[in-house]
């Protein structure tokens, strides 16, 4: 096989393909229809084209482009899975989640009014909340340039396991969140999509317009902790990323429309997923692709 066609992340692509097949079969089973245009996959295809071009003279660049395509495809695949889970879920559990917040003495409305009264604080927290996609891009660029494929692979599997856990949470514990409970949804929020899915009617959606519909556990919380962990050995960069993710955690209840108990569950998801990925990473079968790649280079 030509060197340019060899994949750095073949097992990861296979796992994603299996998840895409699950999405397809599930969608057919429940009458979920997704309109897809050629433009929806342009970033994935562009990344793969750059992978082929760069790998011929700059392997790190090719690795970076492939990982970008892989994670972009994973984002779309998990977005579809979350929609399917919410569409297939049972009764809403908002009352139970709100009761848990009251038991924790967490006042969502009080924090909401503080942010309304302090727009500068609100702007900082909004920036932190929206930084997740940029952190993902930076992680891809930094660790590919450092040629740390192991870190890239470990982060992919961590996010994949977290995505499976949070999707299961959507299926078993569906909720619309404080935006619905307190009539505080901002314009353009994901709440209408969530209500549409729970209605069970006219399940027609466009891939390009999919939004986040995960409430419990909080995927944003899991990702904030995952990136703080992923950048941990990068010196000053790691400390800056940790500080940014601390601000993200402070923003999640009001910009992600989450209960505090959602965040606690999200933190649990991250820790459980990390334990699973690290335990499996020590098994010979999980280490085989990396070992094979080293043997090929030698």
C-alpha positions as CSV (number, residue, x, y, z in Angstrom):
1,X,0.0,0.0,0.0
2,X,1.4,3.5,-0.9
3,X,2.6,5.3,2.2
4,X,0.2,8.2,1.6
5,X,-2.8,5.8,1.9
6,X,-1.8,4.3,5.3
7,X,-3.9,5.5,8.1
8,X,-2.5,6.5,11.5
9,X,-5.9,5.9,13.2
10,X,-7.4,2.8,11.4
11,X,-8.9,1.2,14.6
12,X,-10.5,4.6,15.4
13,X,-12.0,4.8,12.0
14,X,-13.4,1.3,12.3
15,X,-15.0,2.1,15.7
16,X,-16.6,5.2,14.1
17,X,-17.9,3.2,11.2
18,X,-19.5,0.8,13.6
19,X,-21.2,3.7,15.4
20,X,-22.4,5.2,12.1
21,X,-24.0,1.8,11.2
22,X,-25.7,1.8,14.5
23,X,-27.0,5.3,13.8
24,X,-28.3,4.2,10.4
25,X,-30.1,1.2,11.7
26,X,-31.6,3.0,14.7
27,X,-32.8,5.9,12.5
28,X,-34.6,3.5,10.1
29,X,-36.2,1.7,13.1
30,X,-37.8,4.8,14.6
31,X,-38.5,6.7,11.4
32,X,-35.8,9.3,11.9
33,X,-34.9,11.1,8.7
34,X,-31.8,13.1,8.2
35,X,-31.2,15.3,5.1
36,X,-27.5,15.4,4.1
37,X,-25.9,17.7,1.6
38,X,-22.5,17.3,-0.1
39,X,-21.3,20.4,1.8
40,X,-22.0,18.7,5.2
41,X,-18.9,16.5,4.7
42,X,-16.6,19.0,3.2
43,X,-14.4,19.5,6.3
44,X,-13.9,15.7,6.6
45,X,-13.1,15.3,2.9
46,X,-10.8,18.4,3.0
47,X,-8.9,16.9,5.9
48,X,-8.5,13.6,4.1
49,X,-7.2,15.3,1.0
50,X,-4.7,17.2,3.0
51,X,-3.7,14.0,4.7
52,X,-2.9,12.4,1.4
53,X,-0.9,15.4,0.2
54,X,1.0,16.1,3.4
55,X,1.9,12.5,4.2
56,X,4.1,12.3,1.1
57,X,6.6,14.8,2.6
58,X,5.4,15.7,6.1
59,X,4.1,12.8,8.2
60,X,3.1,15.0,11.2
61,X,1.0,17.2,8.9
62,X,-0.7,14.1,7.5
63,X,-1.4,12.9,11.0
64,X,-2.8,16.2,11.9
65,X,-5.1,16.3,8.9
66,X,-6.3,12.7,9.5
67,X,-7.1,13.3,13.2
68,X,-9.0,16.5,12.2
69,X,-11.1,14.5,9.8
70,X,-11.6,11.7,12.4
71,X,-12.8,14.0,15.1
72,X,-15.0,16.0,12.8
73,X,-16.7,12.8,11.7
74,X,-17.0,11.7,15.3
75,X,-18.7,14.9,16.2
76,X,-21.4,14.4,13.5
77,X,-21.8,10.7,14.4
78,X,-22.4,11.4,18.1
79,X,-24.7,14.3,17.4
80,X,-26.9,12.0,15.4
81,X,-26.7,9.3,18.2
82,X,-27.8,11.9,20.8
83,X,-30.8,12.8,18.7
84,X,-31.8,9.2,18.3
85,X,-31.4,8.6,22.0
86,X,-33.6,11.6,23.0
87,X,-36.3,10.6,20.3
88,X,-36.4,7.1,21.8
89,X,-36.4,8.1,25.5
90,X,-39.1,7.8,28.1
91,X,-40.7,10.4,30.4
92,X,-38.7,13.5,31.3
93,X,-36.9,13.5,34.7
94,X,-36.5,17.2,35.1
95,X,-38.4,17.2,38.4
96,X,-36.0,14.7,39.9
97,X,-33.0,16.6,38.7
98,X,-34.3,19.8,40.0
99,X,-35.0,18.1,43.4
100,X,-31.4,17.0,43.5
101,X,-30.2,20.6,42.9
102,X,-32.4,21.8,45.7
103,X,-30.9,19.2,48.0
104,X,-27.5,20.5,47.0
105,X,-28.7,24.1,47.7
106,X,-27.9,25.1,44.2
107,X,-30.0,28.1,43.0
108,X,-29.9,28.2,39.2
109,X,-32.0,31.4,38.9
110,X,-29.8,33.3,41.3
111,X,-26.8,32.7,39.2
112,X,-28.7,33.6,36.1
113,X,-29.7,37.0,37.5
114,X,-26.1,37.7,38.6
115,X,-25.0,37.1,35.0
116,X,-27.7,39.4,33.7
117,X,-26.5,42.1,36.1
118,X,-22.8,41.7,35.2
119,X,-22.4,41.6,31.4
120,X,-18.6,41.6,31.6
121,X,-18.5,38.4,33.7
122,X,-21.1,36.9,31.4
123,X,-18.9,37.7,28.3
124,X,-15.9,36.0,29.9
125,X,-17.9,32.9,30.8
126,X,-19.5,32.8,27.3
127,X,-16.1,32.8,25.7
128,X,-14.9,30.0,28.0
129,X,-18.1,28.0,27.2
130,X,-17.6,28.4,23.5
131,X,-13.9,27.5,23.6
132,X,-14.4,23.7,23.4
133,X,-14.2,23.4,19.6
134,X,-11.0,25.5,19.6
135,X,-9.5,23.5,22.3
136,X,-10.1,20.4,20.2
137,X,-8.4,22.0,17.2
138,X,-5.4,23.1,19.3
139,X,-5.1,19.6,20.8
140,X,-5.0,18.2,17.3
141,X,-2.4,20.6,16.1
142,X,-0.1,20.6,19.2
143,X,0.1,16.9,19.7
144,X,0.4,16.1,16.0
145,X,3.3,18.6,15.7
146,X,4.9,16.9,18.8
147,X,4.3,13.6,17.0
148,X,2.5,12.2,20.1
149,X,0.1,9.9,18.4
150,X,-0.5,8.0,21.6
151,X,-2.0,11.1,23.2
152,X,-4.2,11.7,20.2
153,X,-5.5,8.2,20.2
154,X,-6.1,8.2,23.9
155,X,-8.1,11.4,23.7
156,X,-10.2,10.0,20.9
157,X,-11.1,6.8,22.8
158,X,-11.7,8.9,25.9
159,X,-14.2,11.1,24.1
160,X,-15.8,8.1,22.4
161,X,-16.4,6.4,25.7
162,X,-17.7,9.6,27.2
163,X,-20.0,10.1,24.2
164,X,-21.4,6.6,24.7
165,X,-22.1,7.2,28.4
166,X,-23.7,10.6,27.9
167,X,-25.8,9.3,25.0
168,X,-27.0,6.5,27.3
169,X,-27.8,9.1,29.9
170,X,-30.0,10.9,27.3
171,X,-31.8,7.7,26.6
172,X,-32.4,6.7,30.2
173,X,-32.7,10.1,31.9
174,X,-34.1,12.6,29.4
175,X,-34.5,16.2,30.5
176,X,-35.1,19.6,28.9
177,X,-33.1,21.4,31.6
178,X,-33.4,24.7,33.4
179,X,-33.9,26.6,30.1
180,X,-37.4,25.0,29.9
181,X,-38.1,24.9,33.7
182,X,-37.4,28.6,34.2
183,X,-38.4,29.9,30.7
184,X,-34.9,31.2,30.2
185,X,-33.9,29.8,26.9
186,X,-31.8,32.3,24.8
187,X,-32.7,32.9,21.2
188,X,-31.3,30.2,19.0
189,X,-31.0,27.7,21.8
190,X,-31.2,23.9,21.4
191,X,-34.5,23.7,23.4
192,X,-36.8,23.7,20.4
193,X,-34.9,20.8,18.9
194,X,-35.2,18.9,22.2
195,X,-38.9,19.5,22.4
196,X,-39.3,18.5,18.7
197,X,-37.5,15.2,19.4
198,X,-39.7,14.5,22.5
199,X,-42.8,15.1,20.5
200,X,-42.1,12.0,18.4
201,X,-43.7,13.7,15.4
202,X,-42.1,14.6,12.0
203,X,-38.6,13.4,12.9
204,X,-37.0,15.1,9.9
205,X,-33.7,17.0,10.6
206,X,-30.9,18.5,8.6
207,X,-27.3,17.3,9.5
208,X,-26.0,20.8,9.2
209,X,-28.4,22.2,11.8
210,X,-27.9,19.5,14.5
211,X,-27.4,21.0,18.0
212,X,-26.5,19.7,21.4
213,X,-29.3,17.8,23.0
214,X,-27.5,16.1,25.9
215,X,-28.7,17.2,29.3
216,X,-27.8,14.5,31.9
217,X,-24.9,13.8,32.2
218,X,-23.3,17.0,31.0
219,X,-21.0,16.3,28.1
220,X,-19.5,19.8,28.3
221,X,-18.4,19.1,31.8
222,X,-16.8,15.8,30.8
223,X,-15.0,17.5,27.9
224,X,-13.7,20.4,30.1
225,X,-12.2,17.9,32.5
226,X,-10.9,15.7,29.6
227,X,-9.0,18.6,28.0
228,X,-7.6,19.7,31.3
229,X,-6.3,16.2,31.7
230,X,-5.2,15.9,28.1
231,X,-3.0,19.0,28.2
232,X,-1.6,18.2,31.7
233,X,2.1,17.7,30.7
234,X,2.5,20.7,28.4
235,X,3.8,23.2,31.0
236,X,2.4,26.7,30.8
237,X,0.0,25.7,28.1
238,X,-1.5,23.1,30.3
239,X,-2.0,25.6,33.1
240,X,-3.7,28.0,30.8
241,X,-6.0,25.3,29.4
242,X,-6.8,24.2,33.0
243,X,-7.8,27.8,33.9
244,X,-9.9,28.2,30.8
245,X,-11.7,24.9,31.6
246,X,-12.3,26.0,35.2
247,X,-14.1,29.1,33.7
248,X,-16.0,26.7,31.3
249,X,-17.2,24.7,34.3
250,X,-18.5,27.9,35.9
251,X,-20.4,28.8,32.7
252,X,-22.0,25.4,32.0
253,X,-25.2,25.7,34.1
254,X,-26.3,28.9,32.4
255,X,-24.8,28.7,28.9
256,X,-25.4,24.9,28.6
257,X,-28.8,24.9,30.3
258,X,-27.7,22.4,32.9
259,X,-28.6,21.4,36.4
260,X,-25.7,21.1,38.9
261,X,-26.4,17.4,39.2
262,X,-25.8,17.1,35.4
263,X,-22.3,18.4,35.9
264,X,-21.6,16.1,38.8
265,X,-22.7,13.2,36.6
266,X,-20.6,14.5,33.8
267,X,-17.5,14.6,36.0
268,X,-18.3,11.0,37.0
269,X,-18.6,10.0,33.3
270,X,-15.2,11.5,32.6
271,X,-13.5,9.7,35.5
272,X,-15.2,6.4,34.7
273,X,-14.3,6.7,31.0
274,X,-10.7,7.6,31.7
275,X,-10.4,4.6,34.0
276,X,-11.8,2.3,31.2
277,X,-9.6,3.7,28.5
278,X,-6.4,3.6,30.6
279,X,-7.2,0.0,31.7
280,X,-7.9,-1.2,28.2
281,X,-4.8,0.7,26.9
282,X,-2.6,-1.6,29.0
283,X,-4.1,-4.7,27.4
284,X,-2.0,-6.3,24.6
285,X,-4.9,-6.2,22.1
286,X,-5.4,-2.4,22.6
287,X,-1.7,-1.8,22.2
288,X,-1.4,-3.9,19.1
289,X,-2.0,-1.1,16.5
290,X,0.6,1.1,18.0
291,X,3.1,-1.7,18.2
292,X,2.4,-2.7,14.6
293,X,3.0,0.9,13.5
294,X,6.4,1.0,15.2
295,X,7.4,-2.3,13.7
296,X,6.4,-1.1,10.2
297,X,8.6,2.0,10.6
298,X,11.5,-0.1,11.7
